[in-house]
Amino acid sequence: MALHKRSAVSVVFDSCNTVFLAVLCITMLYPLYFVFVASVSEGNQLMAHTGPLALPLGFSGAAYKLVFNNPLVVRGFLNSIHLVVVGTAVNILLTSFAAYVLSRKNVYWKPVLMIMAVVTLLFERGLVPFYLTVRGLGLLNSHWAVILAFAISAYNMIIMRTYFTTIPDSLEESAKIDGANDFTVLFRIILPVAAPVVATMVLFYGVSRWNGYFYVMIFLRDRIKFPIALILREILIANSADTMMAGGDAGSMGDHENIADTIKFATTVVATVPILLLYPFLQKYFVKGAMIGSVKG
């Protein structure tokens, strides 16, 4: 049996494509590797080094010791987990309700409701009216200000609604013949069948909750309620790593500037790793859920 011969153009294209993707992967992964390597390096050697890092300059876990011994970081980590778990649960629940209603046939005012949802994508809310609304509801300086203010995304709702329309109507009809109501149909039929898009929404909402800091910075006043993203912002942007020194003995890490730089890298790793670990568990659902929910309908 003769082997299929590839054309020269195909070979050149595949080779160039492989090289391009390899360079792209290295470009995207190296910053993460650099941050990790720098976080376990000795502060004095790191400050004296210039250029790329291939291996740690010395090895020291003192930065992580300071990070995990600091109550502000630990509390920020727990606050982020609370915002992600509770906030994402609220997001999925309300998004599912809205998507289910707008995906059903013969729903009154359905076109009007869809137009209202799309309008929110075209026109951004004003920051001052948004703040006054949250204050008027008595939610300032509370995690519920962030959870309820972003309880549903119109974009994510449209993706989920489009996915729901691909589910055969016969499933709903047979369930209602057996006496099932809309809540039973949604929770026991639609959502289990729509597991790919639900997992995609969990990833979208979870990443947004974990990384969000702007509105948290506006709505929250007590630093004890800050999530890890806002703590990281203070360390990286505001350059306020001084508060981290309270978590342990900094003498083994060199002078003040070296300590601050090493802590910045360590805190970045601590704030990034949890959300990176979430993606592999949802990856198999992500492409299917996003593509079907965004293309069809």
N, C-alpha and C positions, 0 to 999 in steps of 0.2 A: 504494500500500500504506500503510495507516494505521499511524502510529507508536504503539507501546504507551505509554499514559499511566500514569505512576506515581502512586500515591495520595499525598495530603498526608502521611499518617502515615509512609509509606515514605521520603519525602524528608526529613522531620524526623529520623527514626531514623538514616538514613545520614549526615546532616549532624552530628548529635550524636556518632555513632560516630567519624566522621572527626576531629572536634575533640578528642574524648577520647583517641584513639590518638595524635594529634599531640602533645598535652600530655604523654602518657605517654612517648613517645619522647624529647621534650626533657628531661623529668625524669630519664630514665635516661642519656642521652648527655651532658648538660651537665657532670656531675661529671668524666667522662673528659676532656672538652674543657678544663675548668677546670684540672685537674691538668697537662695538657700545656702550656697557655698559661702557667701559673705557673712551670713548670719552665724555660721559656726567657725568663723575665722577669728584670730586674735586681733583685738582692736588696733594695737600699735602697728602691726604688720599690714593690716587692711588700709589704714590711713596712708602708709608710705607707698602702697602699691598703686600703679597706674596701668591701664589697659585691661584686657579681658582676664577673667579668672577661669582656670581649668580645674584647680584643686584648692581646697581650703588652705589659707595661709596660717599654718599652725592649726590647732583644733581646740575650741573652747565652747562649752555649753553654758557659759556664764550669762550670756544674753538671754537665753531661754529661761534660765533660773530667775533672772530679774523680772522677766515678763510674767511668768506664772506665779511668782510670789507677790506680784503687785495686785492688790484687791480691786483696783479700778479696771484692770484688764480682765481679770476673772469675772467680775460683775458684768462688764461689757459683753463678754462672750456669752454669759447666761442670758443677758437681755436680748442679744441677737437670736439665740435659739428660741426664746419666747416669741419674738416678733415673727420669726420664720414659721414656727409650728402653728401658732394661733392665727397669724395673719394669712398664711397659705390655706389653712382650713376654711377660714371665712371666704377667701377668694374663690376657692373651688366650689364651695356650696352656693354662693350667690351667682357665680358665673354659670354654673350648671342650671340653676333655676331659670336665669334669663335666656340661656341658649336653648333650653328645652321648650320654653314658651314660644320663642321666635322661630323654632324649627317645625312647630306643629302646623297643620293645615286648619283653615277656618278659624283663625284666631282674630278676634276683633281688634281693630286699630294696629294690626301687625305692620303694615307699611309705614305708618306714622311712628311707631316705636323704633323701627329700623332706622328711619331718617334721624330721629333724635339721638340714636346711638352713634351714627356716622358723623353727625355734627360735632360731637365731642372730640372726634379725631381731627377735625379741620380747624377748630378754634380752641386755643389754649385758655384755660381759666386764668383769671388775674390773681396774682399772689396776694394782694391786699384783701380782696373780697373772700378769697379762700381762707386766709388767716382769720378774718372777722367771723366767718361762718363757724370755723372750728372753735373759736373762743365763745361764740354765742351758744354753742352746744355744751359748753363747760368741759371740754376735752383737753384743754391746754395742760401741758406738763404731765401727760398720761400716755402710755403706750397705745391706748385706744384711739388717740388722735391720729396716729399713723396707721393703725389697723383699719379703722372705719373710713378714714378719708380716702383710702386707696383700696376699698373693699372689692372693686370690680374694674376691670380694664375692658373698654369697648373693643379694642383690637383682639384681645384674647377671647372675648365672648363671641365675636364674629367667627373666629377660627373654630371654636367648639360648636357653635350653631351650625356651621357648614358641615362639620363632621357628622353631627346628629342627623342631618338631612340625608346622608348616605345609608343610614340604617333602614332596612326594609320596614314599611308600614305594617306588614303582616304580623310582626312581633308584637307591636303595640295593640293591634286589633284583637289578636288571639288572647292577649292578657286581659284586655277589658271585657271580652266575652266571658272570661272566668271570674269576673268581678273585681279586677284590680283597678285602683284609682290612679291618678296621675303620679302621686308620690311613689307608689309601688312600681309603676312602669319606669320611672326615672331611676330609682335607686337599685332596683333588682333586675332590670333589663337593659336600659339605655347605657348607664354608666359602666357596668361590667363589659358590655360589648365595645364601648368607646374607651377602653383602657389605654390605648396608645395616645389619644388626644388628652386624656386626663393626666397621664404621666408627663406629657409635654407642658401642660399648664402648670403642674407642680414645679417643673424646672424653671419655667419662665417667672412665675411668681416668687419661687424660693430664692432665685438669684437676685431678683429685684429687691426683695425684703432684706436679704443679707447685705447687699452692697449699698443700699440706700442710706444717705446721710444728710442730704440737703434739707428736706422737710423735717427730719428728726431734729436737726439743729435749730430749726425755727420753732417747732412745737414744744420741745422739751427744754427745761431749765436746770433741773437737778442732774449733776454729772453722774450720780449713782444710777440714773436711768438710761444713760447713753449706751447705745450698742457698740460693738467692736469696730464697726466702720467709722463711727465718729471719733472714737479713741484713736484709731489709726490716722485719721485726717489731722487731728491735733499734733500727732507725733511727726507726720511727714510734711504737711503743709504749714501748719502754724509753728513747727519746729519747737514743740514744747515737750521734749523728752525728759525734762528735769524731774517731773513727777514720777517717772519710772524708777528713779534712784532709791525711792523709799522701799522698794521691794526686796532689796538685798544689799550685799556688800559689793561695791563697785571697784574696790581697790585693785582687784586682780585683773581688771580689764583695761588698765591704763588711765589716761587722763580723761577729762570730762567730754571732750569732743569725740574721742574714740568710742566712749561708752554710748553716746547718743546715736552715732551712726550704726553701731552694731545692733542696738536695740531697735532701730527703725527696720532693719532687715528682718530681725527675728519676729517683730510684731506683724510685719507684712506676711510672713510665712504662716503664722498662727491664724491670721484673718483669712488667708486664701485657701489653705488646705481643706477645711471642711466642705466648702462648696465644690472643690475639685473632686472630692471623694464621692459626692452625690451623683455626678454626671455619668460615670460608668454604669450605674444601676438603672439609669433611665435612657441610656443611649439607644438601646434596641427599639424603644418606642418613639424616640424623638423625631427621626426623619419621617417615619410613616405618619405620625400624628400631625406634624407640621405641614407636610406636603398635601395630604388628603384634606386637611382642614382649610387650607389656603387656596387650593386650586379648583376643587369641585364646587358646584353650587353656583 
